[in-house]
Structures are given as structure tokens and as C-alpha cells.
Amino acid sequence: MSHPTTDTILPIPDVAQPTGHPREHRPKLYILDYGAGNVRSLANSIKKLGYEFEWINDESDFDRAEKLIFPGVGAFSQAMDSLRSSGRFDSLIKYIQSGKPYFGICIGMQVLFASSEESNSTKGLGVIDYPIRKFSTVDGGKKKTVPHMGWNSSWKSWHPSSSSTSSSSTSSSEQDKVMLDNEDYYFVHSFAALLDPSNPTSNEKIKDFAYTLSRYGSEVFVSSVKKDNVFACQFHPEKSGPAGLDLLKRWLEASPESLSAPTTYSRGVWQPTNPSPSRSSGNGLTKRIVACLDVRSNDQGDLVVTKGDQYDVREKSTSTGEGGVRNLGKPVELSQRYYLEGADEIAFLNITSFRSSALLDQPMLDVVRQAAETVFVPLTIGGGIKDTVDPDGTPRSALEVAGAYFRSGADKVSIGSEAVLAVEALLQREQRGEEPLSGKTGIETISKGYGNQAVVVSIDPKRVYVDTSNPQWKDEFPAHHLESLVIGDNATSRTAPEERGKAWWYQCTISGGRDVRDIDVVQLARGVERLGAGEILLNSVDRDGSGKGFDLDLIKLVKDAVSIPVVSSSGAGSPGDFKELFERTESEAGLAAGIFHRREVGIDEVKEGVEGVGLNVRRCGLDIV
């Protein structure tokens, strides 16, 4: 994972001076932004909680700051290089050593450590003498997806004993209330402060700092650290819904004196395993429920949320002509509704062809900006994320387009048709014996600039049935598509009984399912992972709007082919479809649109069903702030 160099960083509009509610004097809060993607959400969260802040603009701001937050997603080496090249390395060290409160988020936590396997030649701040290491991609003989992406619980690493409780000072007790126990928070990272079960001596170096732990498969890692004036978390509180906002609120409300008090009390008994029985199974992550909003302009030019069957979004034709675009609501209002109803993520897919360029499509940028002000879970934006040229001849790169959406509040960008063309070109170069990766595709440049977790590829395959009446059909079937071939007698989807005696392969499409390409879903999935995608949004042209349930055979093909998370889409018509998806496939998330828009199924209803079969889901245990 990485992020743009300092000379590619553009200013964050509109949020530099948020206005809080009139209150008593508060400590002067500063945010250190080193250019790693979406920090607008943190700014919006602080503004939502009624606090003011300023950005660190030069070294003198460190002296003025009474509290400091260092957020961001990115690469360890790029973050450290940015601190050094900007002249802020020494100032940050001096600030931390001064004893004033420090709050690090994601990369803001990792830079505190001595080193990282992400870049063995790069030294961190060295506040914590412990290494950052990469998650294993194999766990107990099974494949484990990396990045670690989604909602996971954290538990206190020390269980207070009666003696430690009685000896705690008031200030230490205040410190210990910063973070709630066993709440779900949103993580997205490939490297972590992993405990080493084979080297207990090494673990002793982290125990003084480890505040909470989390588990991903069999690996346990430090999800937050707290010692004296330093507090930092691996997850993103600004994207962790009510629990994350509550954490931010506690830290903001705490006095600098309590946050800076020396950690001298006895912490009790070290507990490297989660004490909650309900969290003892699975890989630790909850099953994500994603609400998708297909956004396009209607015939009057207004942006609306729409939905169709097999990608047809117009009402049935009338006696006077073609029907209008189906209007299921306004995008910002619907996104707020889904956040309040407990959606784990929200995706905006712009299905309007851009009249000029994505950067000139201000209404869509405004949708993301407005949604990010009140929606504190991850936001994905798709549509038009590609190299393009403005009407005046100004070239715009996919990286530049993605950057505009990140600065508007998006956490991920989704690439569709361009990904298919990029993988076709990759396979052609490979066949010619050339270097398959060009380094120039949108997936590659955005992944390099903002990290692979910021790049989602939306795949739209459709079934192509094979004539099985010919006894020699298997011998004549194109060898390069064999890995996506499904024999109906072995099918596992709900429609399996009607598929007996049939066979098909999954051909990929572009342009919203209208055009087909000679590339199958396995080739495409593997190709986009090689290019640097961090997640796949897997649709089904055949199942879209059908209510027949997810295409489990398609999902299993893709899950077996890649080591990155898969969000499964198309076909959901009831809560039972999500239960079936998660019980019978390894998919990390299930996505739906129309059934949520029309209130045929509620998000909470879906989560109840999934939870009822023993799977973990995120529940909003706090009031929505």
C-alpha cells in the first residue's frame, strides 16, 4: 500500500476551518495530513462532534498544538519519507516527547514503530521498539485474504485484577475509558503489529503499549496502543460508525492532563485471546452488508437512485413513448437512511455516461461530499474512474480523477470496463513474452498512489451456455476458458435442479453488460489482482433483479481464484439469500440495491438472519451520533 508523493498532494477543499458549537475554551487541536487519501471523513467526524481544528502547515504549528491527530492510509516507507522530506520528522518526535496528547490512526499508529516488513530499509519513529509485519496469506492450511478489510472487534489486552483496580489513580482511570471493549471497528490494512507466539520474549516489548488486541484468523495483532500521552489505533474510528465517533468524542473531551498522565498503574492479567465466546470462531471479521446506489441523471438532468432488471433502468414504455428513468430516491438521503439502518458500507455507482469528464461532473462530486458529512462508514464511488480528456483538451489521469473523489470523502473507487481492457492488454503482453505490467493502467497508478485497499474492481460476467449434445463438446471447448466452466450436474446454486444436463462458462462484459469480451471471469479476477486491485465487486448479469439468490457457483469460482476480498452482488430477494451466501461461500460481503430501496427487505432483517446461523455481524450498540 502506498500514497501519492508530496508533490501530487492537492488541497482538501471546504473543510480546513470547521466551525464547532460555542463552548468553553478547548485545547487547540491540529491534524497532520501527509497526503494519504481520504482525511475529509476525519474532518467531518470532528466537525460533527462540534470541535474545531487546524491543519499542520509548518513546524511552528507543532508548538501551538495542544492535541494532535495523525491519520491516513498508506505505505510505511512513503509516510516516513514524507515526514522527512517535509521537515516534520523532528518536529513530530519533539511533539511526542513533550508529553502532549497524540492520536495516531492507521498509518499514524504504524509510524510509531521501529520498522515494517513493508520496507525493511525504512526506519519508523521508534517510539515503540517492535516491528510491523505482514499478515499471512495462508492460515491453518487455508487461504486468507489480504488486506484485512472489514469490521473486527477489539478487546482489552489487560484484564484488571482486584489489586490493579484499587491502585489505579484517577488520571489513569480516565485514560482507561478512552476506548470501549468488544465494539466492532473498521479495519483496512495488510501489515500489523502481530504478536509472535513462537517468541514470547519479543512480545514483552509490546506489552507496555498494547491497549487492545484483535484477531484475524489465527493471528493476533495490536489494534490500539496507549502509553502516557500516546494513543493510536490501527482501525479507522471516523469510518467505524457510532462506536468510532464515540471513541473520538471521548478522546476529544478528555483533558490534556488526563491523556498525558504517566501510565504507572498495574494493568492486571495479560489476555492474548478474546474473552467473548461469540468471537471465538471464524476469521474475526463480521460479514458485511453493503447498500448499493446506482446513480444516474434522469431525463430532467437530476441525479436519482435507480435500479433495473438486467441493467434496464427505465420504466416500461407507455403509449406515448419510452418510459422515464426509474426514480427510487435521492442519493444523499438514501445513503443517510442506510447508515442509520446499519449498513456496513455504501457504494455509489455512477451509471450515467459523463458528458465531459469525471472531474467536471460536479453534481456527483457533491453527492460524495454531502454523504461524507453524515455517513461514517466506508464509501465507494464508481463510474468514470479512468484516463480521460476534458473538452478543452486537458488530459486527466485515472489517478487524478480518483484523487478528486478521495478528497471529496470517498474511501474506495470502483473500476469496471477499464479493468477488462487492462487485463486483456496484460494477457496479450504476456503472450508476446513482454513484461505484463505496464505500470500505466488506472488500477496500477491508483493502487500505487493510494494503496490497493482503495481500488475495487466491479466485474459483470454473464453465463454462456454450451451445446452439450455433441459428445465431443469438452474436447472442442476453448482451453483458455476451462477454469470458468461449470457443469450443471455439479452446480450448487438454488437453480441447480433446472441446470442439470447443461454446462456454461462466465464471459465478462463491459459498458454495463451491453458488450461482451473474449475473457472469462477467472482470467479477469486474477488479472485485476495482479494489477493491484484490493477488492472485487462481483455482479451477475443473469441474476440482476431476479430475486433468485446469489450465483454461488460464480462466487466460488472467483473466491478460489484470488486472495483479495470479494463483495457478492446480484440476485438477493430475501434475508435467506444472504444466509445462503455466507453459509455456502467464503464471500466477505453481500451487496443489494433494489430490495433495500423499495423497503422489501431491511438491513437489520438481513443481519438478524445471518446472526441467526451463528455468523458475526456488526450491531450498532450505541446511539447514532
BAFI-859499 format. One line per field, with one value per residue (C-alpha): residue number from 1; residue in three letters; chain; z, y, x. Coordinates in steps of 0.25 Angstrom, whole numbers, plus 5000, padded with zeros to 4 digits. Each point is the difference from the previous one (the first is absolute). Layout:
BEGIN
nr [NUM,...] .
rest [ALA,...] .
kette [A,...] .
Z [Z,...] .
Y [Y,...] .
X [X,...] .
This chain:
BEGIN
nr [1,2,3,4,5,6,7,8,9,10,11,12,13,14,15,16,17,18,19,20,21,22,23,24,25,26,27,28,29,30,31,32,33,34,35,36,37,38,39,40,41,42,43,44,45,46,47,48,49,50,51,52,53,54,55,56,57,58,59,60,61,62,63,64,65,66,67,68,69,70,71,72,73,74,75,76,77,78,79,80,81,82,83,84,85,86,87,88,89,90,91,92,93,94,95,96,97,98,99,100,101,102,103,104,105,106,107,108,109,110,111,112,113,114,115,116,117,118,119,120,121,122,123,124,125,126,127,128,129,130,131,132,133,134,135,136,137,138,139,140,141,142,143,144,145,146,147,148,149,150,151,152,153,154,155,156,157,158,159,160,161,162,163,164,165,166,167,168,169,170,171,172,173,174,175,176,177,178,179,180,181,182,183,184,185,186,187,188,189,190,191,192,193,194,195,196,197,198,199,200,201,202,203,204,205,206,207,208,209,210,211,212,213,214,215,216,217,218,219,220,221,222,223,224,225,226,227,228,229,230,231,232,233,234,235,236,237,238,239,240,241,242,243,244,245,246,247,248,249,250,251,252,253,254,255,256,257,258,259,260,261,262,263,264,265,266,267,268,269,270,271,272,273,274,275,276,277,278,279,280,281,282,283,284,285,286,287,288,289,290,291,292,293,294,295,296,297,298,299,300,301,302,303,304,305,306,307,308,309,310,311,312,313,314,315,316,317,318,319,320,321,322,323,324,325,326,327,328,329,330,331,332,333,334,335,336,337,338,339,340,341,342,343,344,345,346,347,348,349,350,351,352,353,354,355,356,357,358,359,360,361,362,363,364,365,366,367,368,369,370,371,372,373,374,375,376,377,378,379,380,381,382,383,384,385,386,387,388,389,390,391,392,393,394,395,396,397,398,399,400,401,402,403,404,405,406,407,408,409,410,411,412,413,414,415,416,417,418,419,420,421,422,423,424,425,426,427,428,429,430,431,432,433,434,435,436,437,438,439,440,441,442,443,444,445,446,447,448,449,450,451,452,453,454,455,456,457,458,459,460,461,462,463,464,465,466,467,468,469,470,471,472,473,474,475,476,477,478,479,480,481,482,483,484,485,486,487,488,489,490,491,492,493,494,495,496,497,498,499,500,501,502,503,504,505,506,507,508,509,510,511,512,513,514,515,516,517,518,519,520,521,522,523,524,525,526,527,528,529,530,531,532,533,534,535,536,537,538,539,540,541,542,543,544,545,546,547,548,549,550,551,552,553,554,555,556,557,558,559,560,561,562,563,564,565,566,567,568,569,570,571,572,573,574,575,576,577,578,579,580,581,582,583,584,585,586,587,588,589,590,591,592,593,594,595,596,597,598,599,600,601,602,603,604,605,606,607,608,609,610,611,612,613,614,615,616,617,618,619,620,621,622,623,624,625] .
rest [MET,SER,HIS,PRO,THR,THR,ASP,THR,ILE,LEU,PRO,ILE,PRO,ASP,VAL,ALA,GLN,PRO,THR,GLY,HIS,PRO,ARG,GLU,HIS,ARG,PRO,LYS,LEU,TYR,ILE,LEU,ASP,TYR,GLY,ALA,GLY,ASN,VAL,ARG,SER,LEU,ALA,ASN,SER,ILE,LYS,LYS,LEU,GLY,TYR,GLU,PHE,GLU,TRP,ILE,ASN,ASP,GLU,SER,ASP,PHE,ASP,ARG,ALA,GLU,LYS,LEU,ILE,PHE,PRO,GLY,VAL,GLY,ALA,PHE,SER,GLN,ALA,MET,ASP,SER,LEU,ARG,SER,SER,GLY,ARG,PHE,ASP,SER,LEU,ILE,LYS,TYR,ILE,GLN,SER,GLY,LYS,PRO,TYR,PHE,GLY,ILE,CYS,ILE,GLY,MET,GLN,VAL,LEU,PHE,ALA,SER,SER,GLU,GLU,SER,ASN,SER,THR,LYS,GLY,LEU,GLY,VAL,ILE,ASP,TYR,PRO,ILE,ARG,LYS,PHE,SER,THR,VAL,ASP,GLY,GLY,LYS,LYS,LYS,THR,VAL,PRO,HIS,MET,GLY,TRP,ASN,SER,SER,TRP,LYS,SER,TRP,HIS,PRO,SER,SER,SER,SER,THR,SER,SER,SER,SER,THR,SER,SER,SER,GLU,GLN,ASP,LYS,VAL,MET,LEU,ASP,ASN,GLU,ASP,TYR,TYR,PHE,VAL,HIS,SER,PHE,ALA,ALA,LEU,LEU,ASP,PRO,SER,ASN,PRO,THR,SER,ASN,GLU,LYS,ILE,LYS,ASP,PHE,ALA,TYR,THR,LEU,SER,ARG,TYR,GLY,SER,GLU,VAL,PHE,VAL,SER,SER,VAL,LYS,LYS,ASP,ASN,VAL,PHE,ALA,CYS,GLN,PHE,HIS,PRO,GLU,LYS,SER,GLY,PRO,ALA,GLY,LEU,ASP,LEU,LEU,LYS,ARG,TRP,LEU,GLU,ALA,SER,PRO,GLU,SER,LEU,SER,ALA,PRO,THR,THR,TYR,SER,ARG,GLY,VAL,TRP,GLN,PRO,THR,ASN,PRO,SER,PRO,SER,ARG,SER,SER,GLY,ASN,GLY,LEU,THR,LYS,ARG,ILE,VAL,ALA,CYS,LEU,ASP,VAL,ARG,SER,ASN,ASP,GLN,GLY,ASP,LEU,VAL,VAL,THR,LYS,GLY,ASP,GLN,TYR,ASP,VAL,ARG,GLU,LYS,SER,THR,SER,THR,GLY,GLU,GLY,GLY,VAL,ARG,ASN,LEU,GLY,LYS,PRO,VAL,GLU,LEU,SER,GLN,ARG,TYR,TYR,LEU,GLU,GLY,ALA,ASP,GLU,ILE,ALA,PHE,LEU,ASN,ILE,THR,SER,PHE,ARG,SER,SER,ALA,LEU,LEU,ASP,GLN,PRO,MET,LEU,ASP,VAL,VAL,ARG,GLN,ALA,ALA,GLU,THR,VAL,PHE,VAL,PRO,LEU,THR,ILE,GLY,GLY,GLY,ILE,LYS,ASP,THR,VAL,ASP,PRO,ASP,GLY,THR,PRO,ARG,SER,ALA,LEU,GLU,VAL,ALA,GLY,ALA,TYR,PHE,ARG,SER,GLY,ALA,ASP,LYS,VAL,SER,ILE,GLY,SER,GLU,ALA,VAL,LEU,ALA,VAL,GLU,ALA,LEU,LEU,GLN,ARG,GLU,GLN,ARG,GLY,GLU,GLU,PRO,LEU,SER,GLY,LYS,THR,GLY,ILE,GLU,THR,ILE,SER,LYS,GLY,TYR,GLY,ASN,GLN,ALA,VAL,VAL,VAL,SER,ILE,ASP,PRO,LYS,ARG,VAL,TYR,VAL,ASP,THR,SER,ASN,PRO,GLN,TRP,LYS,ASP,GLU,PHE,PRO,ALA,HIS,HIS,LEU,GLU,SER,LEU,VAL,ILE,GLY,ASP,ASN,ALA,THR,SER,ARG,THR,ALA,PRO,GLU,GLU,ARG,GLY,LYS,ALA,TRP,TRP,TYR,GLN,CYS,THR,ILE,SER,GLY,GLY,ARG,ASP,VAL,ARG,ASP,ILE,ASP,VAL,VAL,GLN,LEU,ALA,ARG,GLY,VAL,GLU,ARG,LEU,GLY,ALA,GLY,GLU,ILE,LEU,LEU,ASN,SER,VAL,ASP,ARG,ASP,GLY,SER,GLY,LYS,GLY,PHE,ASP,LEU,ASP,LEU,ILE,LYS,LEU,VAL,LYS,ASP,ALA,VAL,SER,ILE,PRO,VAL,VAL,SER,SER,SER,GLY,ALA,GLY,SER,PRO,GLY,ASP,PHE,LYS,GLU,LEU,PHE,GLU,ARG,THR,GLU,SER,GLU,ALA,GLY,LEU,ALA,ALA,GLY,ILE,PHE,HIS,ARG,ARG,GLU,VAL,GLY,ILE,ASP,GLU,VAL,LYS,GLU,GLY,VAL,GLU,GLY,VAL,GLY,LEU,ASN,VAL,ARG,ARG,CYS,GLY,LEU,ASP,ILE,VAL] .
kette [A,A,A,A,A,A,A,A,A,A,A,A,A,A,A,A,A,A,A,A,A,A,A,A,A,A,A,A,A,A,A,A,A,A,A,A,A,A,A,A,A,A,A,A,A,A,A,A,A,A,A,A,A,A,A,A,A,A,A,A,A,A,A,A,A,A,A,A,A,A,A,A,A,A,A,A,A,A,A,A,A,A,A,A,A,A,A,A,A,A,A,A,A,A,A,A,A,A,A,A,A,A,A,A,A,A,A,A,A,A,A,A,A,A,A,A,A,A,A,A,A,A,A,A,A,A,A,A,A,A,A,A,A,A,A,A,A,A,A,A,A,A,A,A,A,A,A,A,A,A,A,A,A,A,A,A,A,A,A,A,A,A,A,A,A,A,A,A,A,A,A,A,A,A,A,A,A,A,A,A,A,A,A,A,A,A,A,A,A,A,A,A,A,A,A,A,A,A,A,A,A,A,A,A,A,A,A,A,A,A,A,A,A,A,A,A,A,A,A,A,A,A,A,A,A,A,A,A,A,A,A,A,A,A,A,A,A,A,A,A,A,A,A,A,A,A,A,A,A,A,A,A,A,A,A,A,A,A,A,A,A,A,A,A,A,A,A,A,A,A,A,A,A,A,A,A,A,A,A,A,A,A,A,A,A,A,A,A,A,A,A,A,A,A,A,A,A,A,A,A,A,A,A,A,A,A,A,A,A,A,A,A,A,A,A,A,A,A,A,A,A,A,A,A,A,A,A,A,A,A,A,A,A,A,A,A,A,A,A,A,A,A,A,A,A,A,A,A,A,A,A,A,A,A,A,A,A,A,A,A,A,A,A,A,A,A,A,A,A,A,A,A,A,A,A,A,A,A,A,A,A,A,A,A,A,A,A,A,A,A,A,A,A,A,A,A,A,A,A,A,A,A,A,A,A,A,A,A,A,A,A,A,A,A,A,A,A,A,A,A,A,A,A,A,A,A,A,A,A,A,A,A,A,A,A,A,A,A,A,A,A,A,A,A,A,A,A,A,A,A,A,A,A,A,A,A,A,A,A,A,A,A,A,A,A,A,A,A,A,A,A,A,A,A,A,A,A,A,A,A,A,A,A,A,A,A,A,A,A,A,A,A,A,A,A,A,A,A,A,A,A,A,A,A,A,A,A,A,A,A,A,A,A,A,A,A,A,A,A,A,A,A,A,A,A,A,A,A,A,A,A,A,A,A,A,A,A,A,A,A,A,A,A,A,A,A,A,A,A,A,A,A,A,A,A,A,A,A,A,A,A,A,A,A,A,A,A,A,A,A,A,A,A,A,A,A,A,A,A,A,A,A,A,A,A,A,A,A,A,A,A,A,A,A,A,A,A,A,A,A,A,A,A,A,A,A,A,A,A,A,A,A,A,A,A,A,A,A,A,A,A,A,A,A,A] .
Z [5000,4997,4998,4991,5001,5006,4987,4996,5012,4997,5011,5007,4997,5009,5013,5004,5011,5005,5010,5013,5010,5009,5012,5011,4996,4995,4997,4986,4991,4988,4989,4993,4986,4991,4988,5001,4995,5007,5012,4997,5008,5013,4998,4998,5013,5008,4995,5002,5015,5001,5001,4992,4995,4991,4990,5003,4989,5006,5011,5009,5000,5009,5011,4999,5000,5014,4994,4987,4990,4990,4990,4987,4992,4992,5000,5011,4992,4993,5013,5006,4987,5000,5015,4997,4986,5006,5012,5010,5005,5011,5004,5001,5009,5009,5001,5005,5010,5005,5006,4993,4995,4987,4993,4988,4990,4991,4994,5012,5009,4992,4998,5016,4998,4997,4987,4990,4991,4989,4999,5008,4996,5006,5015,5007,5012,5009,5012,5001,4998,4992,4986,4990,4992,4989,5002,4996,4987,5005,5013,5005,4986,4995,4991,5008,4992,5002,5002,5013,4996,5008,5014,5011,5015,5010,5014,5012,5000,5015,5009,5013,5013,5013,5005,4987,5001,5014,4997,4987,5001,4996,4987,4996,5002,4991,4990,5000,4996,4986,4993,5001,5001,4990,4990,4985,4993,4985,4996,4987,5000,4995,5011,5015,5014,5000,5013,4998,5007,4998,5006,5014,5003,4988,5004,5013,4992,4996,5013,5006,4988,4996,5004,4992,4991,4988,4993,4985,4999,5009,5000,5012,4998,5008,4995,5009,5009,5012,5009,5007,4989,4988,4996,4986,4993,4987,4996,4995,5011,4990,4992,5011,5002,5014,5007,4993,5002,5015,5001,4993,5009,5013,4995,4996,5013,5009,5006,4995,5015,5000,4987,5003,5014,5001,4999,5013,5005,5000,4988,5006,4992,4986,4991,4986,4996,4998,5013,4992,4997,4988,4993,5002,4986,4986,4995,5009,4990,5000,4987,4993,4994,4990,4994,4986,4993,4985,4997,4986,4995,4996,4988,5007,5004,5014,5007,5006,5005,4990,4999,4988,4996,4992,5000,4994,5009,4992,5003,4991,4987,5000,4988,4999,4998,5009,5015,5009,5008,5013,5012,5013,5008,5002,5001,5013,5007,4997,5005,5013,5002,4997,5010,5011,4997,5002,4986,5002,4987,4989,4985,4990,4986,4990,4988,4992,4988,5003,4991,5002,5010,5014,5006,4993,5006,5012,5004,5002,5008,5008,5003,5006,5008,5006,5003,5007,5010,5006,4996,5009,4993,4988,4987,4986,4987,4986,4986,4991,5008,4988,4992,4992,4993,5003,4989,5000,4997,5014,5003,5013,5006,5008,5012,4999,4999,5012,5008,4998,5005,5012,5004,4999,5010,4993,5006,4987,4985,4992,4986,4990,4985,5000,5009,4989,4989,5009,5003,4985,4997,5012,4994,4986,5005,5008,4987,4993,5011,5004,5014,5004,5009,4993,5012,4993,5002,5009,5010,5001,5001,5011,5007,5001,5003,5011,5003,4995,5010,4993,4987,4997,4987,4996,4992,4991,4995,4993,4997,4986,4999,4992,4991,5007,4990,4993,5007,4997,5005,5011,4991,4991,5011,5000,5010,5005,5005,5007,5014,5000,4994,5009,4998,5004,5007,5010,5002,5014,4998,5003,4985,4999,4997,4987,4996,4999,4987,4997,5000,4999,5002,5005,4990,5004,4995,4999,4999,5010,4995,4986,4993,5002,4999,4998,5014,5011,5015,5005,4991,5003,5015,5000,4991,5008,5013,4992,4996,5015,5003,5015,4999,4989,4999,4993,4992,4992,4987,5001,5014,5001,5005,4999,5015,4998,5009,4998,4990,5009,4989,4995,5013,5004,4986,5004,5014,4997,4989,5009,5013,5002,5006,4991,5002,4994,4992,4992,5002,5015,5003,5014,5013,4998,4987,5009,5009,4989,4994,5013,5004,4987,4995,5006,4995,5009,4997,4993,4993,4996,4994,4995,5012,5010,4991,4999,5015,4996,5010,5011,5003,5015,4995,4992,5011,5010,4990,4998,5015,5002,4993,5009,4992,5005,4995,5005,5009,5003,5016,5001,4996,4987,5002] .
Y [5000,5014,5014,5012,5007,5014,5007,4993,5004,5009,5009,4995,5009,5006,4993,5008,5008,4993,5007,4994,5004,5011,4994,5003,5000,4987,4995,5005,4988,4997,4990,4995,4996,4994,4998,4986,5000,5003,5008,5008,4990,5002,5015,4998,4991,5011,5010,4991,4999,5015,5002,5010,4996,5006,4992,5000,5009,5002,4996,5011,4994,4989,5010,5006,4986,4996,4987,4993,4990,4993,4992,4993,4988,4997,4993,5000,5005,5011,5005,5001,5006,5010,5004,5001,5008,5010,5002,4996,4987,5007,5009,4988,4993,5013,5001,4985,5002,5013,4991,5007,4991,4992,4992,4992,4993,4988,5005,5010,4988,4992,5011,5000,4986,4997,4994,4993,4988,5009,5007,4993,5012,5010,5004,5005,5010,4989,5004,4985,4991,4989,4996,5001,4987,4996,4991,4985,4997,4985,4997,4986,4994,5009,5013,5013,5013,5012,5012,4997,5008,5002,5001,4993,5000,5005,4995,5006,4993,5001,4995,5008,4992,5005,5005,5008,5006,5005,5006,5008,5015,5009,5004,4986,4996,5012,4995,4986,5005,5005,4987,4991,4985,4990,5010,4998,5010,5001,4995,5000,4996,4990,5002,5000,4999,4985,4992,4989,4987,4994,5011,5004,5009,5008,5003,5006,5012,5003,4997,5013,5007,4990,5005,4992,4987,4995,4986,4997,4985,4994,5013,5010,5014,5013,5008,5012,5005,5009,5005,5013,5011,4991,4993,4994,4990,4991,5001,5013,5006,5010,4988,4992,5005,5004,4992,5008,5013,4997,4997,5013,5007,4994,5004,5014,5002,4995,5011,5000,4998,4986,4996,5003,4994,4990,4985,4995,4991,4985,4996,4986,4987,4999,4994,4997,4993,5007,4997,5001,4986,5005,5005,4987,4994,5005,5009,5011,5009,5002,4997,5014,5004,5011,5009,5004,5012,5001,5015,5006,5012,4999,5007,5013,5000,4997,4989,4989,4986,4990,4985,4990,4986,4995,5015,5006,5012,5006,4998,4991,5008,5008,5002,5014,4994,4995,5000,5009,4996,4993,5009,4993,5012,5011,4994,5008,4998,4985,4999,5006,4991,4988,5005,5001,4987,4993,4998,4997,5007,5008,5000,5011,4995,5011,4993,5013,5002,5012,5011,5007,4993,4994,5013,5009,4992,5009,4994,4986,5006,5008,4987,4994,5013,5001,4985,5000,5011,4991,4985,4995,4986,4998,5006,4994,5008,4994,5005,5008,4997,4999,5008,5011,5013,5013,5007,5010,4990,4999,4985,4994,4988,4989,5003,5015,4996,4990,5011,5010,4989,4997,5014,5001,4989,4987,4989,4991,5001,4990,4997,4992,4999,5006,4989,4990,5007,5001,4985,4997,5008,4993,4987,5004,5005,4987,4992,5008,4998,5014,5006,4998,5012,5013,5009,5009,4995,5006,4989,5000,5015,5002,4987,5006,5014,4996,4986,4987,5001,5012,4993,4992,4993,4998,4987,4998,4986,4992,4985,4995,4986,4989,4990,4987,4992,4997,4989,5007,5014,4999,4998,5011,5010,5012,4995,5015,5000,4987,5005,5008,4988,4995,4986,5001,4987,5005,5014,5005,5012,4999,4999,4987,4991,5007,5000,4985,4996,5014,5006,5014,5010,5014,5010,5015,5012,5015,5012,4996,4986,5004,4995,4987,4997,4987,5000,4991,5004,4992,5007,5013,4998,4995,5011,5012,4994,5000,5014,5004,5000,4998,4995,4995,5004,4987,5002,4991,5005,4988,5001,5015,5004,4985,4997,4986,5001,5002,4992,4992,4992,5013,5005,4987,5001,5014,4998,4988,5008,5012,5004,5013,5003,4997,5008,4992,5006,4998,4991,5002,5000,4996,5000,4985,5003,5007,4988,4990,5009,5000,4986,4994,5009,5008,5013,5011,5009,5000,5012,5003,5012,4999,4992,5011,5012,4994,4996,4986,4995,5008,5000,4996,4989,4995,5001,4992,4989,4999,5001,4989,4990,5003,5010,5013,5013,5014,5006,5015,4998,5016,5011,5006,5012] .
X [5000,5005,4995,5004,5013,4999,5001,4987,4992,4989,4993,4988,4988,4989,5005,5012,4993,4988,4991,4997,4989,5002,5006,5011,5014,5005,5015,5005,4998,5009,4999,5013,4996,5012,4991,4995,4986,4987,5002,4988,4992,5008,4998,4985,5000,5006,4991,4988,5005,5000,5015,5009,5014,5011,5010,5014,5006,5014,5009,4996,4986,5005,5004,4986,4993,4994,4994,5005,4994,5008,4990,5002,5000,5013,5014,5009,5012,4992,4995,5014,5006,4989,5003,5015,4999,4990,5009,4989,5007,5008,4988,4991,5010,5002,4985,4998,5012,4993,4989,4989,4989,5002,4989,5005,4990,5005,5013,5000,5002,5009,5011,5001,5007,5015,4998,4991,5001,4994,5013,5011,5010,4991,5000,4988,4999,5005,4990,4997,5011,4993,4998,4988,4998,4991,4988,5002,4992,4999,4994,4998,5002,4989,5002,4998,4996,5009,4998,4993,4988,4987,4994,5007,4999,5011,5001,5009,5013,5001,4989,4999,5003,4994,5014,5002,4986,5003,5013,4996,5001,4989,5007,5004,4985,4996,5010,4995,4986,5005,4995,4989,5002,4995,4994,5001,5010,5003,5014,5007,5015,5010,5010,4998,5007,4999,5002,5011,4995,5014,5007,4994,5013,4997,4985,5005,5005,4985,4993,5003,4993,4989,4987,4990,5002,4993,5000,5001,4999,5011,5008,4998,5005,5000,4988,5003,5011,5000,5011,5002,4996,4999,4988,4998,4991,5002,4985,4993,4991,4995,4995,4995,4986,4995,5011,5011,4993,4999,5015,5003,4991,5006,5014,4996,4992,5011,5010,5014,5004,4993,5004,5015,5000,5012,4995,5005,4989,4999,4992,4996,5000,5005,4989,5005,4987,4986,4992,4987,4995,4992,5013,5008,4996,5002,5011,4996,4994,4985,4992,4998,4987,5002,4989,5002,4994,5000,5000,4997,4994,4985,4994,4999,5015,4998,5009,4991,5002,4994,5000,4996,4999,5012,5005,4988,4997,4988,4985,4993,4996,4987,4990,5007,5014,5012,4998,5008,5012,4995,5002,5001,5005,5011,5014,5005,4986,5001,5014,4997,4988,5009,5010,4990,4994,5014,5006,5015,5004,4993,5003,4997,5001,4998,4994,4998,5010,5008,4996,5014,5009,4999,5007,4990,4989,4998,4986,5006,5012,4989,4993,5012,5004,4986,4999,5013,4995,4990,5004,5011,5002,5009,4995,5003,4999,5000,4998,5009,5013,5009,5010,4992,5001,4992,4992,5011,5011,5005,5004,4995,5006,4993,5008,4996,4985,5001,5008,4988,4990,5009,5001,4985,4998,5001,5008,5001,4998,4994,5005,4992,5001,5014,5005,4995,5008,5012,5000,4999,5012,5007,4997,5004,5014,5002,4997,5011,5010,5000,4999,4985,4999,5001,4999,4991,4986,4990,5000,5016,5001,4989,5005,5014,4995,4990,5001,4994,4989,4995,4997,4988,4997,4986,4998,4988,5000,4989,4998,5003,4993,5007,4993,5002,4993,5013,5008,5013,4996,5010,5011,4996,4998,5010,5011,5003,4986,5000,5002,4987,4992,4989,4993,4985,5000,5010,4994,4996,4992,4985,4997,5008,4988,4997,5014,5002,5006,5005,5014,5004,5012,5000,5003,5004,4993,5002,4991,4990,4998,4997,5013,5008,5015,5007,5005,4994,4998,5012,5009,4995,5000,5014,5004,4995,5006,5014,4998,4998,4985,4997,4985,4990,4986,4994,4987,4992,4993,4991,4995,4999,4986,4996,4998,5005,5011,5015,5007,5008,5007,5006,5004,5007,5008,5005,5003,5008,5008,5004,5005,4993,4987,4987,4987,4989,4988,4988,4988,4997,4985,4999,5008,5001,5009,5010,5000,5002,5012,5008,4997,5004,5011,5012,4995,5003,4988,4987,4994,4986,4993,4985,4995,5006,4995,4986,5000,4997,5011,5006,5015,4997,4992,5011,5010,4990,4999,5016,5002,4989,5009,5012,5007,5006,4993,5002,4990,4998,5001,5001,4990,5003,5008] .
